[in-house]
């Protein structure tokens, strides 16, 4: 990889008892060796549980697709 940059664009969080949620968007700007540069907007969701004095990841999801300015997926056919 020639370079990789990560920028957190939007972050939301919530905690209910011992369960924590985080969701939002980040941008990845990168260039693989021998390929053209790429810049993608990524939507992510994380679900965590607090136990034994640490946060444990229960679910991590991310997807990369085209989104409009409100964060809605752009459907193309």
C-alpha positions, -999 to +999 in steps of 0.1 A: +000+000+000+014+034-009-008+052+017-039+049+038-058+078+055-088+075+077-111+104+086-141+101+110-169+122+095-198+115+118-201+095+151-232+087+172-232+068+204-256+054+230-253+033+261-281+013+278-269-005+309-240-027+298-246-024+261-230+004+240-237+014+204-217+035+180-226+043+144-217+068+117-195+074+087-158+076+080-138+082+048-110+060+037-085+076+013-059+051+000-037+039-028-027+003-034+007-002-050+003-002-088-034+010-087-052+042-089-060+061-057-094+055-041-116+074-017-147+058-003-173+068+023-180+040+048-210+035+070-204+016+102-222+001+132-206-013+164-224-031+193-204-036+225-211-052+259-193-041+291-183-071+312-153-079+334-141-043+333-138-041+295-159-035+264-164-066+243-174-063+206-206-082+199-211-069+163-191-048+139-205-040+105-194-017+077-204-012+041-190+009+013-214+021-013-226+053-028-245+075-003-262+108-007-255+138+015-280+125+041-264+091+044-290+072+024-278+046-001-279+056-038-297+029-057-285+024-093-298+000-119 
